[in-house]
């Protein structure tokens, strides 16, 4: 007998208001499973979603993650830029403190598998602040004890941020316009990548449940997310 929605495992998603997070939510809902989906957000999603499997919990994200019951899988698509955040400290508060805090709390609540969005060039020893923080977050996540950890390192993203009520990012706009005519000629590892492709690859990789840590390059995501 198939499990009812009430008996099904819970999938936690943090960052559903962003490009990759919104694509993850769409894909998770479209799978047709009974999995409950708990979206952790600092404010209600816009537009609101109506689905009996979906709950949107607003507030302090790490505290919300600690309260979820029956959680198995966690997807974290949180992130900002120094320009949007306003300072290096504010950027770190999101891309390190918040990401690691949510992951730690969800693991304490019973989560076994985690997929997280990082970035191409992430390296804890990088001289570039952005890449260094991303790398430090990756290193911290590896110590939390997840059975399976998927780290996605996409290159520049392609997607419509204005449709989500977000400010555009000049680098992404430039990449989408300048590289569009020659996209197929650019090596897959650095080619701009659709947010939906990243989301598909993250779900596919986590579903494979490979023990340990798996780092997804942009090239591998291009293949997995077809």
Buried (B, 14 or more C-beta within 10 A) or exposed (E): EEEEEEEBBBBBBBBBBBBBBBBBBEBBBEEEBBBBBBBBBEEEBEEEBEEEBBEBBEEBBBEBBBEBEBBBBBBBBBBBBBEEBEEEEEBBBBBBBBBBBBBBBBBEBEBBBBBBBBBBBBBBEBEEEBBBBBBBBBEBBEEBEBEBBBBBBBBBBBBEBEEBEBEEBEEBEEBBEEBEEEEEEEEBBBBBBBBBBBBBBBBBBBBEEBEEBBBBBBBBBBEBBE
